[in-house]
Amino acid sequence: MLIFERSRPGRRNSGQMPAAPGAAGAIPERYLRTKPPLLPEASELDVVRHYTGLSHKNYSIDTHFYPLGSCTMKYNPRASNALAMLPQFLARHPAAPDDTGQGFLACLFELQEMLRAMSGMAQVSLAPMAGAQGEFAGVAMIRAYHDSRGDAARREILVPDAAHGTNPASAVMCGYAVREIATDTDGNVDTAALKVAVGPRTAGLMLTNPSTLGVFERHILEIEKAVHAAGGLLYYDGANLNAILGKVKPGDMGFDVIHINLHKTFSTPHGGGGPGAGPVGVNDRLAPFLPLPLVAESKGEYRLLSEADRPLSIGRLGAQLGNAGVLLRAYVYMRMLGAEGMKRVAEFSTLNANYLMAELRKAGFEIAFPLRRASHEFIVTLKRLKEENGVTALDVAKRLLDKGFHAPTTYFPLLVPECLLIEPTETESKQTLDAFVAAMKEILGEARSVPQLLKTAPHATPVRRLDEVRAAREPDLTWKPVNSER
Amino acid sequence: MPFIPHTEQDIRAMLAAIGVASIEELFDEIPRELRGGALAGIPPALNEMEITRLMRGRAERDGTWLSFLGGGAYEHHIPAAVWQIATRGEFYSAYTPYQAEASQGTLQLLYEYQTMMASLTALDVANASLYDGASALAEAVLMAVRAHKSSKRVLMPATVHPVWRRVVRTIVRNQGIELVELPYCTEAGHTLPEALAKLEGAAAAALVVPQPNFFGVLEPVDELTDRAHARGALAVALVNPVALALLKPPGEWGSRGADIAVGEGQPLGVPLASGGPYCGFMACRKELVRQMPGRIVGATVDAEGRRGYTLTLQAREQHIRRSKATSNICTNQGLMVTAATIHMALLGPARLAEVARACHANTLMLASRLAAIRGVTRAFSGAIFHEAVMRLPTPVAPVLQALKAQGILGGLDLKRDYPELGHALLVCATETKNEEDLALYAGHVARIIGRRARPAACALKPQT
C-alpha cells in the first residue's frame, strides 16, 4: 500500500507545526496555487507505521551481509551518526560567519589534513558531493591546467575498459573525448595498447587501482612514466582505496589528482543511494585549480577560502561547502581509527577477500583471475554454469537474496562474462563469510539439480522477480488516484 | 581493533586457508618501493568516549544563534519522527537499490517521493534526486541544451542566486554553453519580460525562471514562460518546494507551463547542517524524461503479478551508457529524500501550505518592523514570499557584526554580488520565529543604526 492510499481527506497532524497567522497576505492572486498538491493526509502514527513498514522491505548492512563489489558496504559506526547530528551542528546555517563555526571548521580542516596525509597529495578540497562529482572536479582541474598552459591540443582522456561508467561520463562533461584502453589477460592495463594511445592529444589517464577487476595494477610505475612522458596527467579514482588504505599512497604512485569516496573507505552511510562525498586531492601543480571552498587555518583560526583567495579555481560545485554532515561522519570515523586502524582496514579487507576467494574456489566456483591476489574484492565468473546449466549470474544473485544475503555486484565489470564482483569488507567476521560460502555451495548444488529454482528466484523476498522490461517500456513513474485499487 | 571482529584464531585459520604465512604476504603484488609510506599526520585513535567529548566540545563552542539567514537554505521545524525513521539502519545503511527485490522499501519510498514532487511542481515526472539545488540547476541547463538540440545559449536572470549561477558556470563551461545574464528591474526586484525582447535574433535553448527569486521577490512567471516558449526556448523553473504549497506550480505557468522544474529540497525536512547534505530535485514534462539525469524509479509487476518497484529508464545512465550518458551522476542524496518524503507525508498539503503562509507572514512582519526604523526601507516594491531585501542607511557589515554580538545572525550582506543596491540586506523569517524574535531583532537594528547614523548624519550619502 502506498502512503497516498492511507490518506483520508481532512486528517491532519496539528501538533508539529505552528498555525499560520492569516492568509497569503500580500501575494497577488495571479501568483497563487489554486489546487492543492497531491500529498497524503495521514496521522503521525500512519506515517511512522508506513515508513517503518517500508524499512522492513530493505536489505541493509545493519540487517544483512552486503558484499556489493566496488561499493565498500562496511559497517557504519553509530557514533559517526550521533556526533554529526549534535544539535549545534545541525542548526548551523551555511552562510553563518566563519567565527560562529570554529568547532565545525576545525573538524573539516583536520579532515582535509588527514586525507592529505593518507593520500600523499599536497592539498585537498572537500567540496565534491559524491564520487562522480569528484571525478568531474578532477578532470576539470586537468583541463584547467592544460588550458592555463595554452596546451589546447589535449582533447582526449584515456580510460581503461574496466573502469566505472562514471569515468567516461565525467570526462565527457568536461568536454573531452574518451579513448578506451584494453585490459590484458592478467587483469592489468594493456601497457602496449596504452603506449600506442598516449600522445600529444592525451589530457590524462583515469585509473582505478586496485582496479574494478579486484587486482592491483602491477605496471603502475610504467603507466605513470608513459603518461607523464607524453605530457598527460594521471587521475586516481579512489573507488577502491579501502584495499590499500595506509599501505600505499596514490601520491607515491605518481598520481596528480585523486578523488576519495568517503561513503566507501570512510564508512559514511550509503543511505539507499547517497549522500556520498568525493573530496579531491592534488599535487602542487594542480593546487591552484582546486574547487572551492577550502578550509584554511592560521594561528588556530579557521576560515573558508573563496574566489578572492584562489582566482584560478575551477569554481564551486554546489551552493554550499559540500556534504558537511558526511564530512563530519568521516572525520569521526577517521579519528576513531587512527593511523594504525587505517592500515588494519586495508589488511583485514584484503584478508577477508582472499579468504572468501579461496573458499569459493574450493567450493567449485571459477575465479576470473585465479593467478592473482585479490585486493579487497574479486570476481567469480559463472560462464561455465551458464553453458552447462543455463543458470546466469542474475539467477545466482537473486537466489542469494532468498538465503539472506544481499547479492554481489553483477555484470560489472563488463568485460568478464556472467560475473559476480564480491567485496566482503573488513567489518565482516569469518563466521559470516563461512555462512556465505555455505549458501553459495548450496546454490551451486541447486543450479545443477533444480536450475528452475534459481531461474525463478527470489522466492522469499517481499516481491518476486520484477518485470524490468515492462517498467522501462511503459514507464509508470508517479502514482495517480485512478490506480488506487492496487 | 575498531570495527574489525577477527580473533587471533580466526586470522590463523584464514591465513592457512589462503595458504600464506602473514597478511603482509597478501600485498606482495604491489611494487615494494610503493609500500609502507608512513602515515605521519594521522593522530592516534580515540575511543568513542573520547571522540564524543571532543565533538561535544566543538559543537558547544559553535553554540546556537537566532538566525534570520536565508539565501537558498532555510530553517524550518522538522518533526521528530522524520529523522528517527530516516536513520533506521534499513534506510541508513542500504545502497542504491540495484537488487530491486531486496530494496522495495527504498524503491517504494522513492516512487512516493517522485509522485509528491511531480504534484508539487504540477509536472508529469520527477527523478529520485540530484546533489543540491545549484547542481540540479546546472543539470537542468545541460538537459535543456540536449533537448533543444540547436542552441547552446541559456538565459539566466541576475535574480538567480549568485552562487548558484557560479556553480552552473563551473559545471557547464567546458561544454561550450553560453550563459546570458538578464537584468532586473531595480525598483520591483524582478526580471523584466521586456529584457527578453531586447535579445531578439539569437536563439536560446532555455530561460531560467526563479520563483521566488534570490531577493525573495515573485517573478512574472506566466509572462516569462510564454515569452521563452515564443522564442522556441524551454522554460526552466527554479522553485522553493515549501513555496509551492502556496504559489502557482511551474506546470501551470503561462499558457503551456514550464518544461523543467528544479530546486533545493532542503526546506523539506533536511537540517541546515552547515550546508549539507541537501538534495536537489528535478521534475519535467514526460516528453523530456529520457533526457533527465539521475535515478528514476518505476512501478511494475513481479512474477506473480503483484505491484513492485524498480530503477528504470537506466539507458540514460552512466553505468549503462558510459560516455553517452545524460550525466555522470551515480550516488545521489537518497537519505535526504527519505527524510523529505516522510516530512511531506507528515505535513500533508494543508500543513505545508500553513508553513508557507507562516513564513510569508513572519517575513512581512519583520520587513514592516524594519521599515519603521528611520532610514530603513524595503529595497523592492515587488511582492515577496519569505525573504526581503532591506536597504539600510549605513553599511551592512558592521550592523551584522553588532547583531552577532547579541547572538543574532541578521541576514546576508548583498554588497559583493549586488553593489548597485547600496547597503542592502537580505532577511528571512520562517515559521520558526515568533513575534518576540522579530521584535528583538528589529529593536537591535534600530539601536545599532541609530548609534551608527549619528556621526554620519549629513546630506550626503554615507560612504562605505
Interface residues (C-beta under 8 A of the other chain):
Chain A: L2 I3 F4 S7 R11 R12 N13 Q16 M17 P18 A19 A20 P21 G22 A23 A24 G25 A26 I27 P28 R30 Y31 L32 R33 T34 P36 P37 L38 L39 P40 E41 A42 E44 V47 V48 H50 Y51 T52 L54 S55 H56 K57 N58 Y59 S60 I61 D62 T63 H64 Y66 L68 C71 M73 K74 Y75 N76 P77 A79 N81 A82 L83 M85 L86 P87 Q88 F89 L90 A91 R92 H93 P94 A95 A96 P97 T100 G101 Q102 G103 F104 A106 C107 E113 M114 R116 A117 M118 G120 M129 A130 G131 A132 Q133 E135 F136 A140 R143 H164 G165 T166 P168 A169 S170 A171 V172 M173 C174 G175 V178 V215 F216 R218 I220 L221 I244 G246 K247 V248 K249 D252 M253 H263 S267 P269 H270 G271 G272 G273 G274 P275 G276 A277 P291 E307 I314 G315 R316 L317 G318 A319 Q320 L321 G322 N323 A324 G325 V326 V332 M334 R335 M336 L337 G338 A339 E340 G341 M342 K343 R344 V345 A346 E347 F348 T350 L351 N352 N354 Y355 A358 E359 R372 R373 A374 A397 K398 L401 H406 A407 T409 F412 E426 T427 E428 S429 K430 T456 P458 T461 P462 V463 R464 R465 L466 D467 E468 R470 A471 A472 P475 D476 L477 T478 W479 R486
Chain B: M1 P2 F3 I4 P5 H6 D10 I11 A13 M14 L15 A17 I18 G19 V20 I23 L26 F27 D28 E29 I30 P31 E33 L34 R35 G36 G37 L39 A40 G41 I42 P43 P44 A45 L46 N47 E48 I51 T52 L54 M55 R56 G57 R58 A59 E60 R61 D62 G63 T64 W65 S67 L69 G71 G72 A73 E75 H77 P79 A81 W83 I85 T87 R88 G89 E90 F91 Y92 S93 A94 Y95 T96 P97 Y98 Q99 A100 E101 A102 S103 Q104 G105 T106 Q108 L109 Y111 E112 Q114 T115 M116 A118 S119 L120 A122 D124 V125 A126 A128 S129 Y131 D132 G133 A134 S135 L142 H161 V163 W164 R166 V167 R169 T170 I171 N174 Q175 G176 L218 V221 D222 L244 A245 L246 L247 K248 P249 E264 P271 L272 A273 S274 G275 G276 P277 Y278 C279 K286 V289 R295 I296 V297 G298 A299 T300 V301 D302 A303 E304 R306 R307 G308 Y309 T310 T312 L313 Q314 A315 E317 Q318 H319 I320 R321 R322 S323 K324 A325 S327 N328 I329 C330 T331 N332 Q333 G334 L335 M336 T338 T341 I342 M344 A345 L346 L347 G348 P349 A350 R351 L352 A353 E354 V355 A356 R357 A358 H360 A361 L364 A383 I384 F385 L400 K404 L409 L412 E431
